[in-house]
C-alpha cells in the first residue's frame, strides 16, 4: 500500500517539472548543501530559449524589485510539514456547517489549503496591515531553527508565525512589507478559480507598491479597478484630509470573464420602494394610470431628501408594466441604421435621429412598438423615445400579472428592478461600522473594522451567477468578511461559504506596544476574553464576533432560499501529526530506531489524523463527517463514501471486509494499525475482491 505524503506540495519541484516538459534541455543537475545531486534549472539557457535575440547578460527591464524579493519567492514555493487540527469545542455547528475559521499563520494556512481548494475560491477579500509605521507585520523564515527563531530580536511568536514592528526608521521599511505580502498573494492566486477575484484594501503608504506587486502576481492585464472608499473628513489635518482608502480589484483571468459575458450590476437603491408604492396605488386606482401618475408624483415630492428613491423620481410615468422614464432611441456613437418609422396618428415617417435608430432593423423596431416600449410624440416632427421601466418587463410570449392575491402584499425578493453599474468611488462613514460592532459586542474591541454591509453589497455585485461561492479572508481581523457573508446570504438568498484565517496574536504583547485609544481597545478585548475564560489572543475576539453575528443574522430572519448556516469549523495550524522520523529518516542512526517505532506524535487524536488525510487527499474540509463503531473500532466516513478512515490499532480482516463492503472511494489506515503482518498483506487483496475501485493507503 502507498503512504500519504502528509505535507504540503513542493512547488519548486512541480515548477521544474513544467519547465522540463517545455524545455528539457534547460534541466541540469547540481549538488545541495549536503552534496546530494538534485535537479536544477540552467537559467542562462532558459533565458535564451525565451528570447528571439542573443542574450548576453542582464538587461534593463521594467519591474518592481526590492531587497528580499527572491527569498519571498522561495518562501512562497517552499513546502511545510504542518497540518490543521480540528477544534470541536470552539466551533459552531461543527457537523453541519460549510464555513471554516483557521487559526494560525496565514501563509502556512494558505499552503495547507492549496491542494484542497486549488482553483475553487471565487472571491478573496483581505485587509492587510497598512504599514503605517505602527503596525506589526508578518516576518517569514522557514529555514532557521526553532532556537534561532526564538532568539530573533524584537519578535513575537504565535503558532509558528512571526510579527515584527515595522517602524519607518527601519532601513527595510517598504521591503519588509513587500516581502510579507508577496508570498501570500502568490499562494492565494493558486486558490482562485478562473473567474475568481481578489479585493485588497490599502491606504496611501503602500498603494503604489501593492499595485506593482499585484501586476506581477496576477498580471497587469487582469487589473479591473481601483476603488476609492471615502470614510469621512478629518478637520484636524494640517494639509489635506485623507479620509479615504483604496480597494484594488484583480481577476484571476479577465479574458475568461469576458468570454463568459460576465456583467456586474446592482439594484438601484430605492427601486423596490417605488415599485411597492406603485402596487399600492394600483390597488386603489386599478388601470387608471393617469391617476396613479399624479399620486406617484406627489409621493416623490413628499419623500425626504435623503431617501434613496428620491433620485429616481424620473420614473414618474406609468403603464401596464409599471413606472418608467424616457430614454434616447438613437444609435450610440452615430452611423446607426436609417429607415421609416410611421407615426400612429399622422401616418407620416417620424424624424430619424441624427445618429440613426438604436434598433438594427425595421422588424426589431416594430417588435418594440408592439410590446409598448416605444412612446411616440404628438406628431412625426420629432423622433419617438424608448421606455425604461423600474423593473424589467417580461419577455415576449411570457404571461405575467402585476397583481397578487392580496393586492398590496409585500413583493417577492426575487423580483428584478432597474440596475446600475457601480462607480469606482463610494462613501460610507467609518464610524457606522465602529458603532455597530461596539453595540454587537458590548465594547469597542476593534479599532477600525470594515463595514460588513458594504462588503455584502460587493459580494452580491461580483457573484451574479454564483449562489454558493467560496469567499476567503486570510487577514480576518475583526471578522467583517464572515458577517458580510451572513448578510449577503440572508439578504439575497445566496448560500456562500467563508474561509477565514487569523493569527492568534497575543493581546498582552499588544498592550505593551500600543498607546492611547488603541491601548483602550486592546484592554476592552482582554476584559471580554477573561469574562469568557478564553485565551488572550486576537483570533478569540474574531471568533466571538462571528458567533454573535451569526446569532443576530438568524434572529433577523432573512431570505427563504438562505439555508441559515451561521456556524464555522475551527481548525488550528499545528506541527504535523507525524513524528519527525517520518520526514527525516536519513538523520536517524541504527541505535535510535527503537525510539521511533511509533510514527504518530503522542497526544494526537484520530480526528487530527483524519483532517491531515483530508488535506493530503485534497478533500474539502467542510464535508460532513460521520463516526461509527465497527467491531469495537472507531471508523470515520466522510461525505458518505468519499473516504473511510480507521486509525485504531489491532484491526483484523473482519473489520477490513466490513469497510470494503461499504465500497468507499478511498480508505486509509495507520501503517502500524493492523493486528498482524498477514492482515496488512491481505488488505489490498480484500479490497480488490470486494471493492476494486477503492484507493487504499496508509499513514
VEXSE-862654 format. One line per 2 residues: their letters; for each residue x, y, z of C-alpha. Coordinates in Angstrom, 2 decimals, decimal comma, always signed. Layout:
N
a) X:Y:Z ~ ...
This chain:
699
xx) +0,00:+0,00:+0,00 ~ +1,16:+3,54:-0,75
xx) +1,63:+6,04:+2,03 ~ +0,14:+9,52:+2,05
xx) +2,92:+12,13:+1,92 ~ +1,39:+14,19:+4,77
xx) +2,96:+17,56:+3,89 ~ +2,20:+20,46:+1,59
xx) +3,45:+20,06:-2,01 ~ +6,94:+21,11:-3,06
xx) +6,06:+23,67:-5,71 ~ +9,67:+24,11:-6,76
xx) +9,67:+20,51:-7,97 ~ +6,33:+20,99:-9,74
xx) +7,59:+24,13:-11,45 ~ +10,76:+22,33:-12,57
xx) +8,54:+19,57:-13,99 ~ +6,65:+22,16:-16,05
xx) +9,87:+23,71:-17,36 ~ +11,25:+20,26:-18,14
xx) +8,16:+19,47:-20,20 ~ +8,65:+22,61:-22,30
xx) +12,45:+22,93:-22,33 ~ +14,09:+19,62:-21,35
xx) +17,49:+20,93:-22,45 ~ +17,33:+23,53:-19,66
xx) +17,27:+20,90:-16,91 ~ +20,61:+20,07:-15,33
xx) +21,95:+18,80:-12,02 ~ +23,54:+20,48:-9,03
xx) +24,53:+19,47:-5,52 ~ +22,64:+20,60:-2,43
xx) +24,22:+21,70:+0,85 ~ +24,86:+18,06:+1,77
xx) +26,44:+17,25:-1,56 ~ +23,46:+15,27:-2,81
xx) +22,64:+15,57:-6,53 ~ +19,37:+17,27:-7,36
xx) +17,61:+18,62:-10,42 ~ +18,16:+22,27:-11,26
xx) +17,37:+24,77:-13,99 ~ +20,02:+26,29:-16,25
xx) +18,59:+29,79:-16,15 ~ +21,02:+31,24:-18,69
xx) +19,90:+28,64:-21,21 ~ +16,24:+29,17:-20,26
xx) +16,60:+32,91:-20,83 ~ +17,99:+32,20:-24,26
xx) +15,09:+29,84:-25,03 ~ +12,68:+32,65:-24,21
xx) +14,44:+35,30:-26,27 ~ +14,48:+35,95:-30,01
xx) +17,83:+37,72:-29,74 ~ +21,15:+36,60:-28,30
xx) +21,16:+37,05:-24,54 ~ +24,50:+38,36:-23,29
xx) +23,72:+39,07:-19,67 ~ +21,25:+41,09:-17,61
xx) +19,28:+43,71:-19,50 ~ +17,35:+46,66:-18,19
xx) +13,66:+45,90:-17,85 ~ +10,60:+47,41:-16,19
xx) +9,70:+45,64:-12,97 ~ +9,39:+46,11:-9,22
xx) +12,31:+44,91:-7,17 ~ +13,31:+45,13:-3,51
xx) +15,79:+43,54:-1,09 ~ +14,38:+40,15:-0,07
xx) +12,20:+39,56:-3,14 ~ +13,96:+36,34:-4,13
xx) +13,69:+35,00:-0,59 ~ +9,98:+35,85:-0,64
xx) +9,55:+33,83:-3,83 ~ +11,39:+30,87:-2,28
xx) +9,18:+31,11:+0,81 ~ +6,05:+31,10:-1,38
xx) +7,09:+27,82:-3,03 ~ +8,71:+26,02:-0,07
xx) +6,79:+23,05:+1,36 ~ +5,88:+22,85:+5,05
xx) +5,35:+19,81:+7,26 ~ +2,30:+21,10:+9,14
xx) -1,35:+20,26:+9,45 ~ -4,74:+21,58:+10,53
xx) -6,19:+20,21:+13,77 ~ -9,95:+20,42:+14,34
xx) -11,31:+22,02:+17,50 ~ -14,90:+20,93:+18,15
xx) -15,35:+22,89:+21,39 ~ -14,55:+26,27:+19,80
xx) -16,64:+25,63:+16,68 ~ -20,29:+26,41:+15,99
xx) -22,37:+23,63:+14,40 ~ -19,23:+21,70:+13,51
xx) -21,08:+18,74:+12,00 ~ -23,26:+20,73:+9,57
xx) -21,50:+23,99:+8,73 ~ -19,66:+24,70:+5,49
xx) -17,68:+27,63:+6,93 ~ -14,10:+27,45:+8,21
xx) -12,19:+29,53:+10,75 ~ -8,48:+28,71:+10,61
xx) -6,28:+29,87:+13,47 ~ -2,62:+30,28:+12,68
xx) -0,09:+31,89:+10,35 ~ -1,94:+32,77:+7,16
xx) +0,90:+31,81:+4,78 ~ +1,07:+28,37:+6,34
xx) -2,71:+28,07:+6,20 ~ -2,76:+29,04:+2,51
xx) -0,11:+26,42:+1,75 ~ -2,08:+23,75:+3,56
xx) -5,22:+24,66:+1,62 ~ -3,68:+24,98:-1,82
xx) -4,37:+21,41:-2,96 ~ -7,84:+21,09:-1,45
xx) -9,04:+24,47:-2,70 ~ -6,92:+24,78:-5,84
xx) -8,86:+26,95:-8,35 ~ -12,03:+26,76:-6,22
xx) -12,24:+30,12:-4,44 ~ -14,47:+32,69:-6,16
xx) -13,60:+35,75:-4,09 ~ -10,79:+36,75:-1,75
xx) -11,08:+39,92:+0,31 ~ -8,19:+40,96:+2,54
xx) -7,44:+43,98:+4,68 ~ -3,71:+43,52:+5,41
xx) -1,60:+45,68:+7,77 ~ -1,25:+49,11:+6,17
xx) +2,42:+49,70:+7,03 ~ +1,78:+52,97:+8,84
xx) +4,96:+52,65:+10,86 ~ +2,97:+51,49:+13,89
xx) +1,55:+48,20:+12,63 ~ +3,05:+44,77:+13,14
xx) +3,67:+42,68:+10,06 ~ +4,46:+39,02:+9,49
xx) +8,11:+38,15:+9,04 ~ +8,58:+34,73:+7,49
xx) +11,58:+32,45:+7,68 ~ +11,10:+28,72:+7,25
xx) +14,82:+27,95:+7,18 ~ +16,00:+28,90:+10,68
xx) +15,91:+26,52:+13,63 ~ +13,43:+26,89:+16,46
xx) +16,19:+28,16:+18,77 ~ +17,29:+30,82:+16,29
xx) +13,68:+31,73:+15,71 ~ +13,03:+32,41:+19,38
xx) +16,20:+34,49:+19,73 ~ +15,24:+36,88:+16,92
xx) +15,35:+40,38:+18,36 ~ +12,08:+42,17:+18,99
xx) +9,92:+39,39:+17,56 ~ +6,88:+37,60:+18,93
xx) +5,95:+34,01:+18,19 ~ +2,37:+32,68:+17,89
xx) +1,70:+29,28:+16,34 ~ +4,76:+29,43:+14,11
xx) +4,13:+32,89:+12,70 ~ +6,18:+36,00:+13,48
xx) +5,14:+39,59:+13,91 ~ +7,67:+42,41:+13,91
xx) +7,27:+46,12:+14,48 ~ +7,88:+47,80:+11,13
xx) +8,67:+51,38:+12,07 ~ +9,52:+53,98:+9,43
xx) +13,01:+54,27:+10,90 ~ +13,84:+50,76:+9,66
xx) +16,02:+50,67:+6,57 ~ +13,80:+47,96:+5,10
xx) +10,52:+49,73:+5,87 ~ +8,90:+49,11:+2,47
xx) +10,92:+45,99:+1,66 ~ +9,77:+44,08:+4,75
xx) +6,14:+44,83:+3,95 ~ +6,54:+43,73:+0,34
xx) +8,32:+40,55:+1,41 ~ +5,38:+39,84:+3,69
xx) +2,59:+40,39:+1,18 ~ +4,26:+38,90:-1,93
xx) +4,31:+35,18:-0,99 ~ +0,80:+35,36:+0,44
xx) -0,61:+36,79:-2,76 ~ +1,35:+34,25:-4,81
xx) -0,15:+31,30:-2,94 ~ -3,60:+32,92:-2,82
xx) -3,65:+33,18:-6,61 ~ -3,47:+29,39:-6,84
xx) -6,69:+29,11:-4,86 ~ -8,70:+31,42:-7,14
xx) -10,97:+29,88:-9,75 ~ -10,65:+31,01:-13,38
xx) -13,42:+33,57:-12,78 ~ -12,01:+34,34:-9,31
xx) -11,41:+37,83:-7,93 ~ -9,32:+39,40:-5,20
xx) -10,15:+42,65:-3,39 ~ -7,38:+44,21:-1,29
xx) -7,91:+47,19:+0,99 ~ -4,91:+49,51:+1,31
xx) -4,01:+53,11:+2,08 ~ -1,61:+55,60:+0,51
xx) +1,50:+54,24:+2,24 ~ +1,74:+51,05:+0,13
xx) -0,92:+51,57:-2,55 ~ +1,63:+52,19:-5,32
xx) +3,84:+49,27:-4,29 ~ +0,88:+46,92:-3,87
xx) -0,37:+47,81:-7,35 ~ +3,01:+46,83:-8,81
xx) +3,15:+43,61:-6,78 ~ -0,35:+42,65:-7,93
xx) +0,63:+43,39:-11,53 ~ +3,45:+40,87:-11,15
xx) +1,43:+38,22:-9,29 ~ -1,90:+38,43:-11,14
xx) -0,78:+40,09:-14,37 ~ -1,27:+43,74:-15,31
xx) -3,86:+42,66:-17,88 ~ -6,07:+41,29:-15,08
xx) -6,40:+44,59:-13,23 ~ -10,10:+45,51:-13,00
xx) -10,38:+48,63:-10,86 ~ -9,02:+50,72:-8,02
xx) -11,97:+51,61:-5,84 ~ -11,91:+54,60:-3,51
xx) -13,74:+54,20:-0,21 ~ -14,36:+57,61:+1,37
xx) -14,84:+57,25:+5,14 ~ -15,04:+60,80:+6,42
xx) -13,18:+64,07:+6,75 ~ -10,57:+64,89:+9,39
xx) -10,74:+68,58:+10,28 ~ -7,56:+68,39:+12,35
xx) -5,43:+67,56:+9,29 ~ -2,58:+70,03:+8,62
xx) -2,69:+69,93:+4,83 ~ -5,39:+67,70:+3,34
xx) -7,94:+65,47:+5,00 ~ -7,04:+61,98:+3,80
xx) -10,17:+60,14:+4,84 ~ -10,21:+57,54:+2,09
xx) -8,81:+54,10:+1,48 ~ -8,33:+52,14:-1,71
xx) -9,52:+48,73:-2,76 ~ -7,54:+47,08:-5,55
xx) -9,53:+44,61:-7,64 ~ -7,85:+41,96:-9,78
xx) -9,24:+38,95:-11,58 ~ -7,55:+35,59:-11,98
xx) -8,39:+35,64:-15,68 ~ -10,04:+38,72:-17,16
xx) -10,26:+37,07:-20,58 ~ -12,29:+34,24:-19,05
xx) -14,72:+36,76:-17,54 ~ -15,19:+38,35:-20,95
xx) -15,65:+35,03:-22,70 ~ -18,47:+34,08:-20,39
xx) -20,01:+37,55:-20,89 ~ -19,76:+38,47:-17,22
xx) -21,60:+41,73:-16,46 ~ -21,94:+43,20:-12,98
xx) -24,90:+45,35:-11,98 ~ -26,61:+46,24:-8,73
xx) -30,19:+47,16:-8,00 ~ -30,80:+50,89:-7,90
xx) -31,32:+51,89:-4,26 ~ -34,95:+52,90:-3,76
xx) -36,28:+50,95:-6,76 ~ -38,16:+48,48:-4,57
xx) -39,83:+51,26:-2,62 ~ -41,02:+52,86:-5,88
xx) -42,50:+49,56:-7,02 ~ -44,22:+49,00:-3,68
xx) -45,83:+52,46:-3,92 ~ -46,92:+51,75:-7,49
xx) -48,56:+48,49:-6,38 ~ -50,33:+50,30:-3,53
xx) -51,67:+52,95:-5,91 ~ -52,67:+50,33:-8,48
xx) -54,77:+48,60:-5,85 ~ -56,59:+51,94:-5,37
xx) -56,87:+53,20:-8,98 ~ -56,81:+49,98:-10,98
xx) -55,75:+50,72:-14,59 ~ -56,27:+54,48:-14,34
xx) -52,60:+55,18:-14,99 ~ -53,11:+58,97:-15,13
xx) -54,41:+58,94:-11,56 ~ -51,52:+56,71:-10,50
xx) -49,05:+59,14:-12,11 ~ -50,50:+62,09:-10,19
xx) -50,29:+60,31:-6,83 ~ -46,84:+58,88:-7,60
xx) -45,50:+62,35:-8,39 ~ -46,86:+63,59:-5,08
xx) -45,22:+60,64:-3,29 ~ -41,85:+61,58:-4,80
xx) -42,32:+65,21:-3,66 ~ -43,12:+64,14:-0,08
xx) -40,01:+61,96:+0,28 ~ -37,18:+63,37:+2,42
xx) -34,07:+64,41:+0,51 ~ -32,07:+61,53:+1,99
xx) -34,47:+58,84:+0,74 ~ -32,77:+56,66:-1,94
xx) -35,90:+56,70:-4,16 ~ -35,79:+60,50:-4,41
xx) -33,07:+60,45:-7,08 ~ -35,17:+58,14:-9,28
xx) -38,17:+60,48:-9,45 ~ -37,73:+60,47:-13,25
xx) -39,67:+57,19:-13,15 ~ -42,91:+59,16:-12,90
xx) -44,77:+57,88:-15,97 ~ -46,82:+54,69:-15,59
xx) -48,15:+52,00:-17,93 ~ -49,17:+48,35:-17,59
xx) -45,57:+47,39:-16,81 ~ -45,16:+49,92:-14,00
xx) -43,25:+53,21:-13,57 ~ -40,99:+54,24:-16,45
xx) -38,84:+57,07:-17,76 ~ -37,87:+58,05:-21,31
xx) -34,55:+57,09:-22,92 ~ -32,80:+58,09:-26,12
xx) -33,70:+55,97:-29,15 ~ -30,63:+56,83:-31,28
xx) -27,62:+54,67:-32,13 ~ -24,69:+55,14:-29,69
xx) -21,76:+56,87:-31,38 ~ -23,55:+57,58:-34,65
xx) -23,81:+55,91:-38,07 ~ -26,81:+53,86:-37,00
xx) -29,42:+52,41:-39,40 ~ -31,94:+54,73:-41,05
xx) -35,40:+53,57:-42,07 ~ -39,00:+54,83:-41,91
xx) -40,96:+54,61:-38,66 ~ -44,58:+55,59:-39,22
xx) -46,30:+57,80:-36,63 ~ -49,54:+56,08:-35,48
xx) -51,65:+59,27:-35,73 ~ -50,23:+61,36:-38,57
xx) -49,26:+58,25:-40,59 ~ -46,10:+60,11:-41,68
xx) -42,49:+58,88:-41,23 ~ -41,04:+60,16:-37,97
xx) -37,89:+62,26:-37,97 ~ -34,84:+59,99:-37,88
xx) -32,32:+60,79:-35,11 ~ -29,03:+62,26:-36,32
xx) -27,18:+59,15:-35,11 ~ -29,71:+56,73:-36,63
xx) -32,09:+54,32:-34,87 ~ -30,82:+52,21:-31,96
xx) -32,63:+49,15:-33,33 ~ -30,78:+47,45:-36,15
xx) -33,76:+46,63:-38,36 ~ -37,35:+47,81:-39,04
xx) -38,58:+44,42:-37,78 ~ -36,98:+44,92:-34,37
xx) -38,41:+48,45:-34,19 ~ -41,89:+47,07:-34,92
xx) -41,44:+44,44:-32,21 ~ -40,52:+47,08:-29,63
xx) -43,54:+49,17:-30,67 ~ -45,81:+46,12:-30,39
xx) -44,52:+45,47:-26,85 ~ -45,40:+49,04:-25,88
xx) -41,81:+50,04:-25,25 ~ -41,70:+52,94:-27,75
xx) -43,50:+56,18:-26,94 ~ -44,42:+58,46:-29,85
xx) -44,57:+62,24:-29,53 ~ -47,56:+64,34:-30,59
xx) -46,59:+64,21:-34,25 ~ -43,91:+62,90:-36,60
xx) -41,68:+66,01:-36,50 ~ -39,68:+64,61:-33,57
xx) -38,30:+61,06:-33,08 ~ -40,09:+58,87:-30,52
xx) -38,25:+57,69:-27,41 ~ -37,76:+54,41:-25,60
xx) -39,30:+53,45:-22,27 ~ -37,05:+52,36:-19,40
xx) -39,08:+50,67:-16,64 ~ -38,20:+50,47:-12,97
xx) -38,14:+46,67:-13,36 ~ -37,54:+44,55:-16,47
xx) -40,68:+43,68:-18,40 ~ -41,44:+40,00:-19,12
xx) -40,10:+38,52:-22,33 ~ -42,47:+38,44:-25,29
xx) -44,82:+35,50:-25,03 ~ -44,50:+35,21:-21,23
xx) -47,62:+35,77:-19,22 ~ -47,32:+37,86:-16,08
xx) -49,72:+39,73:-13,87 ~ -48,71:+42,62:-11,65
xx) -51,42:+41,79:-9,15 ~ -51,17:+39,21:-6,41
xx) -53,82:+37,63:-4,24 ~ -53,55:+40,24:-1,52
xx) -53,22:+43,27:-3,78 ~ -50,73:+45,18:-1,62
xx) -48,81:+42,20:-0,25 ~ -45,06:+42,78:+0,07
xx) -43,23:+41,93:-3,16 ~ -41,04:+38,89:-3,65
xx) -37,29:+39,20:-3,02 ~ -36,72:+37,55:-6,41
xx) -38,23:+40,39:-8,46 ~ -35,58:+42,22:-10,50
xx) -35,50:+46,01:-10,68 ~ -33,65:+48,68:-12,61
xx) -29,92:+48,20:-12,20 ~ -26,79:+50,29:-12,42
xx) -23,08:+49,69:-12,66 ~ -21,10:+50,59:-9,55
xx) -18,75:+53,53:-9,70 ~ -15,15:+53,39:-8,52
xx) -15,89:+55,83:-5,68 ~ -18,29:+55,27:-2,79
xx) -18,88:+56,84:+0,59 ~ -19,65:+55,16:+3,92
xx) -18,73:+56,84:+7,18 ~ -16,26:+54,70:+9,13
xx) -17,91:+55,36:+12,48 ~ -21,01:+53,49:+11,32
xx) -19,10:+50,20:+11,43 ~ -17,35:+51,14:+14,68
xx) -20,66:+51,90:+16,42 ~ -22,34:+48,79:+15,01
xx) -19,58:+46,49:+16,24 ~ -19,47:+48,16:+19,65
xx) -23,21:+47,56:+20,04 ~ -22,89:+43,95:+18,82
xx) -20,04:+43,02:+21,18 ~ -20,84:+45,28:+24,10
xx) -17,50:+47,09:+23,94 ~ -15,12:+48,64:+21,45
xx) -12,83:+45,65:+20,89 ~ -11,75:+46,55:+17,33
xx) -10,45:+49,96:+16,27 ~ -11,07:+50,09:+12,52
xx) -13,46:+47,33:+11,45 ~ -14,54:+47,16:+7,83
xx) -18,22:+47,83:+7,16 ~ -19,84:+44,43:+6,65
xx) -22,85:+45,89:+4,85 ~ -20,64:+47,44:+2,16
xx) -18,72:+44,17:+1,83 ~ -22,02:+42,27:+1,50
xx) -23,06:+44,57:-1,36 ~ -19,73:+43,95:-3,10
xx) -20,09:+40,19:-2,66 ~ -23,54:+40,23:-4,27
xx) -22,35:+42,58:-7,01 ~ -19,49:+40,36:-8,25
xx) -21,22:+36,98:-7,82 ~ -24,33:+37,32:-10,04
xx) -24,06:+33,71:-11,24 ~ -22,51:+32,07:-8,19
xx) -25,04:+31,40:-5,47 ~ -22,74:+29,08:-3,48
xx) -19,33:+30,69:-3,83 ~ -16,33:+30,18:-1,55
xx) -15,19:+33,50:-0,09 ~ -11,87:+33,80:+1,71
xx) -10,23:+36,33:+4,01 ~ -6,75:+35,41:+5,30
xx) -6,33:+38,62:+7,32 ~ -9,62:+38,07:+9,16
xx) -9,08:+40,66:+11,91 ~ -12,48:+41,77:+13,17
xx) -14,31:+39,08:+11,19 ~ -16,20:+41,57:+9,00
xx) -15,94:+39,26:+5,98 ~ -17,77:+36,47:+7,83
xx) -20,62:+38,78:+8,82 ~ -20,68:+40,16:+5,27
xx) -21,26:+36,61:+4,01 ~ -24,07:+36,15:+6,56
xx) -25,62:+39,46:+5,47 ~ -25,32:+38,72:+1,74
xx) -26,83:+35,26:+2,18 ~ -29,73:+36,40:+4,33
xx) -30,50:+39,42:+2,11 ~ -30,11:+37,97:-1,37
xx) -30,90:+34,30:-0,80 ~ -27,40:+33,05:-1,57
xx) -25,51:+30,33:+0,29 ~ -21,91:+31,43:+0,07
xx) -19,42:+29,90:+2,48 ~ -16,38:+31,56:+4,04
xx) -12,85:+30,60:+4,96 ~ -11,24:+32,95:+7,50
xx) -7,63:+32,83:+8,67 ~ -6,37:+34,75:+11,68
xx) -3,10:+34,61:+13,60 ~ -3,57:+34,11:+17,36
xx) -1,69:+37,34:+18,10 ~ -1,07:+37,89:+21,80
xx) -3,18:+40,74:+23,17 ~ -0,97:+41,02:+26,23
xx) +2,02:+41,72:+23,96 ~ -0,10:+44,21:+22,04
xx) -0,82:+46,01:+25,33 ~ +2,90:+46,63:+25,76
xx) +3,33:+48,11:+22,30 ~ +0,27:+50,36:+21,93
xx) -0,81:+53,66:+23,41 ~ -3,85:+55,92:+23,57
xx) -7,18:+54,75:+22,14 ~ -5,60:+51,63:+20,62
xx) -4,50:+50,52:+24,09 ~ -8,05:+51,01:+25,40
xx) -9,38:+48,85:+22,58 ~ -6,95:+46,05:+23,49
xx) -7,91:+46,38:+27,17 ~ -11,59:+46,01:+26,28
xx) -10,83:+42,89:+24,24 ~ -8,82:+41,36:+27,09
xx) -11,61:+42,11:+29,56 ~ -14,15:+40,39:+27,31
xx) -11,99:+37,28:+26,84 ~ -11,28:+36,99:+30,58
xx) -15,02:+37,10:+31,18 ~ -15,45:+34,01:+28,99
xx) -12,25:+32,35:+30,22 ~ -10,64:+32,24:+26,79
xx) -7,01:+32,66:+25,69 ~ -5,96:+36,30:+25,37
xx) -5,31:+36,28:+21,63 ~ -6,84:+38,25:+18,77
xx) -8,30:+35,22:+17,00 ~ -10,53:+34,55:+20,02
xx) -12,04:+38,04:+19,66 ~ -12,58:+37,40:+15,96
xx) -14,37:+34,10:+16,66 ~ -16,63:+35,76:+19,23
xx) -17,64:+38,42:+16,70 ~ -18,55:+35,73:+14,16
xx) -20,59:+33,84:+16,77 ~ -22,57:+36,95:+17,73
xx) -23,01:+37,98:+14,09 ~ -24,42:+34,57:+13,24
xx) -26,94:+34,71:+16,06 ~ -28,00:+38,20:+15,00
xx) -28,44:+37,16:+11,37 ~ -30,53:+34,16:+12,42
xx) -32,77:+36,25:+14,67 ~ -33,42:+38,75:+11,88
xx) -34,87:+36,08:+9,60 ~ -33,81:+36,52:+6,00
xx) -34,45:+35,23:+2,51 ~ -36,30:+31,93:+2,12
xx) -33,52:+30,48:-0,06 ~ -30,87:+31,06:+2,61
xx) -30,00:+27,77:+4,32 ~ -29,15:+29,64:+7,55
xx) -25,64:+28,29:+8,00 ~ -24,22:+30,52:+10,74
xx) -21,66:+28,02:+12,00 ~ -17,94:+27,54:+11,43
xx) -15,41:+24,78:+11,94 ~ -12,35:+25,89:+13,88
xx) -9,12:+24,39:+12,55 ~ -5,72:+25,23:+14,00
xx) -2,38:+25,26:+12,19 ~ -0,01:+22,99:+14,06
xx) +3,03:+20,82:+13,53 ~ +2,46:+17,62:+11,62
xx) +0,81:+14,68:+13,35 ~ +3,68:+12,55:+12,14
xx) +6,83:+12,09:+14,21 ~ +9,97:+13,78:+12,93
xx) +11,41:+10,46:+11,75 ~ +8,57:+10,34:+9,21
xx) +10,22:+13,20:+7,33 ~ +13,93:+12,88:+8,15
xx) +14,83:+9,16:+8,18 ~ +18,38:+9,93:+6,96
xx) +19,08:+11,73:+10,23 ~ +18,37:+8,61:+12,35
xx) +21,13:+6,08:+13,05 ~ +20,67:+2,36:+13,73
xx) +20,91:+2,67:+17,51 ~ +17,97:+5,09:+17,60
xx) +15,49:+3,02:+15,58 ~ +13,77:+1,53:+18,63
xx) +12,80:+5,04:+19,69 ~ +10,79:+5,58:+16,52
xx) +8,56:+2,54:+16,18 ~ +5,59:+4,92:+16,63
xx) +5,32:+7,26:+13,60 ~ +2,47:+9,38:+15,05
xx) +3,12:+12,00:+17,72 ~ +1,74:+11,33:+21,16
xx) -1,36:+13,27:+22,10 ~ -2,74:+13,38:+18,56
xx) -6,32:+12,16:+18,21 ~ -7,93:+10,22:+15,39
xx) -9,77:+13,41:+14,38 ~ -6,40:+15,14:+13,95
xx) -5,20:+12,38:+11,66 ~ -8,45:+12,50:+9,71
xx) -8,06:+16,18:+8,83 ~ -4,43:+15,71:+7,80
xx) -5,63:+12,93:+5,49 ~ -8,32:+15,24:+4,07
xx) -5,62:+17,80:+3,30 ~ -3,32:+15,25:+1,76
xx) -6,05:+13,77:-0,41 ~ -7,34:+17,20:-1,41
xx) -10,83:+16,72:+0,05 ~ -12,93:+19,68:+1,11
xx) -12,53:+20,42:+4,82 ~ -16,21:+21,21:+5,28
xx) -17,51:+17,81:+4,11 ~ -19,89:+16,02:+6,53
xx) -18,22:+13,51:+8,82 ~ -19,93:+10,50:+10,46
xx) -18,25:+8,47:+13,20 ~ -19,26:+4,82:+13,59
xx) -18,14:+1,92:+15,77 ~ -17,38:-1,22:+13,76
xx) -16,23:-4,38:+15,51 ~ -15,25:-2,27:+18,51
xx) -13,16:+0,13:+16,41 ~ -13,91:+3,78:+15,56
xx) -14,24:+4,48:+11,84 ~ -14,93:+7,79:+10,08
xx) -16,97:+8,19:+6,90 ~ -16,53:+11,48:+5,08
xx) -19,26:+12,72:+2,72 ~ -20,93:+9,34:+2,65
xx) -18,44:+7,04:+0,96 ~ -15,94:+9,60:-0,33
xx) -13,50:+8,45:+2,35 ~ -13,43:+5,78:+5,04
xx) -10,74:+6,05:+7,72 ~ -9,79:+3,99:+10,73
xx) -6,77:+4,92:+12,84 ~ -7,23:+2,27:+15,54
xx) -4,70:-0,49:+16,23 ~ -5,37:-4,20:+16,18
xx) -7,50:-4,12:+13,01 ~ -8,44:-7,62:+11,81
xx) -9,60:-8,99:+8,48 ~ -13,26:-8,99:+9,53
xx) -13,26:-5,24:+10,01 ~ -11,40:-4,75:+6,73
xx) -14,13:-6,76:+4,98 ~ -16,89:-4,66:+6,58
xx) -15,22:-1,48:+5,30 ~ -14,67:-3,00:+1,85
xx) -18,35:-3,96:+1,62 ~ -19,23:-0,26:+2,07
xx) -17,31:+0,36:-1,20 ~ -15,74:+3,71:-0,28
xx) -13,87:+5,66:-2,96 ~ -10,88:+5,90:-0,62
xx) -9,82:+4,18:+2,57 ~ -6,91:+4,88:+4,90
xx) -5,43:+3,05:+7,91 ~ -2,49:+3,53:+10,24
xx) +0,56:+1,77:+8,91 ~ +1,00:+0,05:+12,28
xx) -2,73:-0,36:+12,88 ~ -3,12:-3,97:+11,74
xx) -3,34:-6,87:+14,18 ~ -0,71:-8,86:+12,30
xx) +1,52:-8,74:+9,23 ~ -0,79:-11,18:+7,46
xx) -3,76:-8,80:+7,90 ~ -1,70:-5,94:+6,45
xx) -0,67:-8,10:+3,50 ~ -4,26:-9,17:+2,79
xx) -5,86:-5,68:+2,95 ~ -5,28:-4,83:-0,70
xx) -6,46:-8,28:-1,81 ~ -9,67:-7,95:+0,21
xx) -10,44:-4,58:-1,39 ~ -9,57:-5,86:-4,88
xx) -12,11:-8,61:-4,36 ~ -14,94:-6,68:-2,67
xx) -14,35:-3,08:-3,80 ~ -11,82:-2,94:-6,65
xx) -12,32:+0,79:-7,28 ~ -11,33:+1,79:-3,75
xx) -7,99:+3,58:-3,36 ~ -6,21:+2,13:-0,33
xx) -3,48:+3,99:+1,57 ~ -1,83:+4,14:+4,99
x) -0,22:+6,81:+7,13
